[in-house]
Amino acid sequence: MVREEGNGPTVAFATLGCKVNQSEAQALRELFARHGYRTVPFEEEADVYVVHTCTVTHLSDRKCRQMIRRAVRRNPRATVVVSGCYAQVAPEEVAAIPGVKVVVGTRERHRLVELVEEAQEQGPRVCVIPWQAPAPFEELPLEAGERARAFVRVQEGCEEGCRYCIVPRARGPVRTRPPEAAKAEVERLIRAGYREIVLTGVNLGAYGRERGDLDLAGLLRELVRLPGLGRLRLSSVEPHYFTAELVRVLAGEEKICPHWHIPLQSGDAATLARMGRRYTPDDYAALLARLRQGRPEAAVTTDVIVGFPGEDEASFTRTLAFVEAMAFSRLHVFPYSPRRGTPAASFPDQVAPAVKAERSRRLRALGRRLAVAYAGRFLGRRLTVVAERAVPGKRGFLTGHSENYLEVSFPGDPALLGRLVPVRILSRAGEGLLGEQAGAAY
């Protein structure tokens, strides 16, 4: 039975990493709520702390360890739980951190409250099952929440084999959420008042591959027909999964946001080949041309890895030129981080940290210029913004993301939070925009 608000034990969450992690953490919050726990900010004292981890780089691991130790310091008597990717690939290392009571990886998360209660009564628990065989999709359904945008996880696992990546070890083989379950969850979230649904997956483009029935394009066609849907956004999709049918769906369905995150990783053909990526820069450029033909002003964001083994100045210069030519609306730049257990960690011609740092600075500077240029195209025009939160320190202002994933702030009543608001863009504010309400919210 769920206890009255304020009377139950408390739980606090810290979530690191991708949108999949955000979706899972939101579902875990609801799991604890159904068992009578009240969520409090991570900065407050709590009975249970859950650190939902990422392991994509060495820096990610370090941030996770820092967050775990922060929880232990905040309340040494608390049950500190470590879940997610870092816990999956390094369970012994995580369990050895003083104060950690529960370690659970990327399986069996539906048992988390049970494991917490066992740890409180019987001592520490480690529940990390290696990914050695196919497994069913683990349901962690969302019922409600506090965000204006709901993240719906429809795919798990990755088998791409990129030579720098630890994710297949952390997340296992490709598993697809059955379309009827995905549709049912989206319908619940629509009824709960969410105006924007974000579809997430570890390798979202692989949706349906192991089932052989409905692929990502087919799932999108079914979801956009659901009554009451405000709009639908995709998280990251790898370039080689953009089939002709998926491109048609993205061009033709107005309820799908014109914003696509398509990882590039390098603009140099030889570097892409060493990475084990399945496309060339020419393939990538042709894909963006097809997508922009259908929706010319769509935002395209991307990831780029800097300093992959063997990347010399000439190949980095080709990446700079390619990124500029593609006119991305935003870049995420990652200095290459060797991950133990991946092929690239033992490659020759490792790039010096100082060189990676200098190239990262140059690429991020280009990214800022491209972001400002893209945002400037919408001055004087109207965008539709999902009002996500009040602007800290700016009374009477709200902020959220437009359909093309520009951050827009505007004067507005808190009653608009969670709704879609037409906003006329008046000026730039760094890489973001300022505007004014230009129509009725819905």
Secondary structure, 3 states (H helix, E strand, C coil): CCCCCCCCCEEEEEECCCHHHHHHHHHHHHHHHHCCCEECCCCCCCCEEEEEECCCCHHHHHHHHHHHHHHHHHCCCCEEEEEEHHHHHCHHHHHCCCCEEEEECCCCHHHHHHHHHHHHHHCCEEECCCCCCCCCCCCCCCCCCCCCEEEEEEEECCCCCCCCCCHHHHHCCCEECCHHHHHHHHHHHHHCCCCEEEEEECCHHHCCCCCCCCCHHHHHHHHCCCCCCCEEEECCCCHHHCCHHHHHHHHHCCCECCEEECCCECCCHHHHHHHCCCCCHHHHHHHHHHHHHHCCCCEEEEEEEECCCCCCHHHHHHHHHHHHHHCCCEEEEEECCCCCCCHHHHCCCCCCHHHHHHHHHHHHHHHHHHHHHHHHCCCCCEEEEEEEEECCCCCCEEEEEECCCCEEEEECCHHHCCCEEEEEEEEEECCEEEEEECCCCC
